[in-house]
Amino acid sequence: MTANERRNAILEVLCLRRFETVENLAFEFGVSGRTIRNDVLILSCEYPIYTAKGNGGGIRVDGNYRLGKSFLKGEQQELLQRLLPELNGKDAEVMKSILNTFGLKGERK
C-alpha cells in the first residue's frame, strides 16, 4: 500500500468511525504512530480532521463531513421540513430518511 492509498484508507476509516486513536490506526495499518500522525497532518490540510491530546484524545472528523456526500442546501432542507407534516406513513418515513441522510445537522429542526 502506498502512502496515498493509506491516507485514503485512513480518511475512509475516520469518516466511518468518526473518532479513532493514533495507536489503533497504527496497528490497523501496520505502521508506526509517527507515520499515522504525519498522515493525519497531511489529511488535515484538505479535510476537516482534528486531533486532541490527553485523556479522551484522538483523531476526529467534523460531524457534518461525509466522504463524497452531498448535502441539501438550506432552502432545500427548509422546504422538505415544511412539507414533512403533510406526509403520512411511509412517505413521512422516507422524507425523514432523506433529511437525516442529506441534511446538515446544524440545520435540522
N, C-alpha and C positions, 0 to 999 in steps of 0.2 A: 504494500500500500504506500503510495506516495504521500508526501506531506499535504498536498492539496486534497487528496482523497480522504485522508484522515481528518482534516479540518471540516470538510463537508459532512463527514460521518459524525463528528462531534457536534456540529450545528444541528443535524437531524436528531441526535440523541437529546440535546438540550431542549429543542422545540417539543419533543415528545414528553420528556420528563419535567421540564420547566426549571428544575434545580438538580445539581449534581455536585459532587466534591471532586477536587483535583485527584485525590487518591483513587477514587472509584474509576474515573476516566482513564488514569494511567494504567491501572490494572486491566481494564477492559480492552484498551488498545495496545497493550504490551509495550508501553514507552515509559519514560521517566516523568515524574511530576513536573520537572523543569520544562520538558517538551510540551506537556499539556498547557502549562502557564504561558509559554511562548505562543502556542496555537491560539489560545483564548485571547491573548493580547492582539494578535493579528486579526482574529474574527471580530473583536470589539471595535475595530476601526470601521467596519462596514455594517455591523448588525447591533441591535440593542441588547448587548450582553454585558452583564455587570458582575463584579466579584466583590466578596466581602470576606474579611479576615475574622478569625476568632471563633468563639462558640456559636454554632449555627451558621457559620460562614460557608461559602462555596461559590458556585457559579450559577447565575440566574439569567433567564431571558425575560425581557419585558413582557408583562402579562397580556398585552394586546398583540404581540408579534406572533405570527404563524408563518412558517416557511412556505412560500409560494401561494399564500392565501390572499384573496381579495376581500375587501370589506365593503359594506354598504356605505354610501355617502350619507351624511347627516339627514338630508331631506328624504332620501330613500327609506332610511330607517324610521324616521318620524311618520312617513306615510303608512308604512306597514304596521306600526304600532297603533295608529289611528284606526286602521281597518280591522285589527285583531278583535275588538269587542263585537264586531258584526258577524264574526265567524262562529260556527258551532262544530262540535265533534272533531272528526278527522281533519277538517280544513283548519280549525284553530290549532290543532297539534302540529300540523305541517308548518303553519305560519310561525309558531313559537320556535320550531326547529330551525327555520330559516333565520330568524332573529338571533338565536343562540349561536348558530354556526357562522353567520356573516356580519353580525352586528358588533360594533365596538363596545367593550364592557362599560366604559365611561359614559356611553350614550344611551344605555339601556334604561328603561323605566320599569 
